Amino acid sequence: MPAVLVHGVPDTHRLWAPLRARLRRADVIAPSLPGFGCALPAGFDATKEAYVDWLVREVERAGAPVDLVGHDWGAILVQRAVSLRPDLVRTWACGSGPIDAGYVWHDLAQQWQTAGVGEQVMEAITPEAMAEALAAAGVPAEAARETARHVDAPMKDCILRLYRSAVRVGAEWQPDLERVTRPALILWGRNDPYVTLRFGERLATRVRGELLLLECGHWWPLERPAEVAAALERFWARQGT
């Protein structure tokens, strides 16, 4: 019964290293999304549906049921996966990524979703600029530099395709999410500049889950790894593990 940790944008599996180091359990899997610091499979179109299909296959290979954890886009994928395949999931935890019909994408996401503009924005993103932006958003400086080092051309292209497939993701996926009954823990930074706290509160209410508010910004796996690890272990223990 492994735990599967799913990162978001613009991260890789390395996002989870500080948190994994604080977990007592050893059965933890943290894959990288295709194209995010790893090879892109032939024919993979990097849409939201393609990434959900990929996640479902990863969970199937891990052995069900699993404890799913997701951050940012990983949170969106986790929510969709548990909506479609609850049989594969024992518990799920996520944050900083909404499936909500009332959510309006943040400014940078809207630029990425705009043909031509998104390409120009990506061209201007250097490792130095990315590291500075992440650090300004609350990511520890060393982690910001490590993350930025892996933001290459294939990842940028995947980000554009992913966001352009998701303009109406809230309206499309929220109805299925409302039927989820698996135990849920919602993790949210009080000062998240991309997805405000009210969306975390709404998600917790919608799925009848527990809500943990964290004194940080968007990147709680890096900003509050010890606190999140302890919360996850308490949550899993209450479910019998």
N, C-alpha and C positions, 0 to 999 in steps of 0.2 A: 504494500500500500504506500507507494512513494509520494513525495511532494513534488509537484512540477511548477517551477517558477518561470514566468513569462514576462520578458522585458518589453519596453516600448520604444519610442522614437526620441532621440537618435542613438539608442543604446545597443549593447550586445549582452551576451550572458554575463559579462564582467560586472554589470550593474549589481548583481546579487552577491558578489564575493564578501563584502562586509557583513551582510546579513547571514549568509551561510556559515561564516566562521563563528557565529554566535548561536547557532542552532545545535541542540544536542543530538538530533536525529541525523543519521548518515544516509538515509535513503532519499536524497534530494537530487533532482534532475533540473538543470537550467539550460535549455537549448537556446541557440541564437536563431532568431527569425531568418528565413532564407533571404540572402542578400545583405544581411546586417553583420558584417565582419566574417562572412562565410560565403560559400559558393551559392549561386542561384541555380536551382535545378532547371534543366532544359524544359522550355514551354511554360514555366511558372510566370503568371502575368502580374503578380504582386498586387492584386486587388484584395479588398477586405474579405471577400469570399474565399479566395485562394489561401489566405493566411489562416482563416478559420478551419478550412479543410486540412491544412498542414498541422494545426494544433490538435485536431481530433485524431489524426494518425499518430502523432507523437504520444498522446495519452493512451491510445490503444496499444502501442508498443510497450509502454511503461507497465501496463498491467492495471486493470481497473479493480476497484474504484480508487481514484487518486485524490489528493488534497491539492487543488489548483490555487495558485497565487499569481496575480497579475498587476502590473503597474503601467499607467499611461495607456498606450495602445494595447499592451498586454492585458490590461484590465478590460478593455473593450472586447478583445478576443476571448478572454475567459468568460465574460458574461454571455457571449454568443454561444460558446461551446457548451456551457451548462444549460443554456436554453434549448439547444438542439439534442444534446446527448447526456441527459442527467444520469443515465445508467453508468456512465464512465466516471462520475464524480461523487466522492464521499462528502467533501466540504469544498468551499471556495472562498477566497479572500481577494479583495482587489481595491484599487483606489486610483484617483487622479485620471480617470478615463470614463467619460459618461456615455451611456446609451440613454438618451433623454430627448424627446421630441422638442423640448423647449430650449435645448442648448444651442447657442450660436458659436460656431468655431472662432477661435481667437484670431487675431490679425495675421500672424505669420501663417497659420494654417490656411486662411483664405487666400493669401498670396500664393502659397504652394498649389492651391486648387485652381488657380487662374493660369490658363495656357499662356506661355511666353513670359509672364511675370515670374512664375515659379522657377523657370529655368534661369532667369537672370539672378534671382535671389540665391539659388544654389551655386551659381558660378562665383558669386561674391563671398561665399562661405569658405574661408580658409581654416586650417586647424587652429591657428592663433585666434581668429575671430570667434570660432565656435567655443574654444576653451574659455575665452573671456565672457561670452554670453552665458555659458553654463555656470560659471563661477558667480556671475552677477545674479543668477536665479537661485543661488543657494547651494550649488553643488560644491563640495570640498575641492580645493584647487587641484590637488593631485588627481582626483577622480575625473575632474573636468578635462584635464590634459589627456588622460588615458582615453576617455570617451571620444574626444575630438580626433585623436590619432586614427581612429577606425572609421571616421566618416569619409568614405571615399566615393568615387563616381557611381559605382553600382548601388551603394546605399542611398545616395541622393536620388537616383532614378526610381528606386523602390519607394522611397518616401513620397515622391510626387505621384506615382501611380496609386499608392495606397490612399492618400488623401483625396485624390480626384474620384476615387470609387466611393468615397464616404461622405459626400456632401449632405445626404439625407439619411445618414445611418441611424439617427435617433428615431425618426418617424418609421423607418423600415424595420428596426429590430426591437423597439421597446415593447410592442404587444406580446412577443414571445417571452421576453424577459419577465413580464408580469406574472407568468405562470410558473416561475421557478420556485421550488420548495426545498431544495437542498440547503443545509445550514450555511450561512454567509457571515463573513466579517468584512466590514467596509472600513478602509483605512484612508484618512484624508488629512492633508496639511491645511491648517487653518488659514495660511497665507498663500495658498496656491494661486499664482497669477494667471494661470491658463484655464482652470476649471474651479470656479468659486465653491465655497463650502456648501452652499445650498444644494448643489447637485449631489454631493455626498450624502447629505441628509435625505434628499428625495430618493436616492437609490436605496439607502438602508430601509426606508419606509416601504418602498415598492416591493422589496424582496423579503421583508420582515427579518432583516439581519441586524447584527450588532454593529454599532458605529463607534470607532475609535478616532478621536480627533487628536492630531499631532501638532505640536508647536514647531512647525517648519513650513517650507514652501512646497514645491511640486515633487521633489525627488526624495521622498521619505525613505526609500531603501538605502540611500547614501547619507541622508541627514540624520536619521534616527534609527540606525540598524539595530542597536541593542533593544530599544523600546519595542520595535516592531517584532523582532525575534521572540521576545518574551510574550507579547500579545498573541502571536501565532501559536506558540506552544501551549498557552492557557486555553486558547480556542480549540485546538486539536484535542487536548486532554479532556475537555468537556464532551467531546464526541466519542470518547472511548479509546483514544490512543495517547 
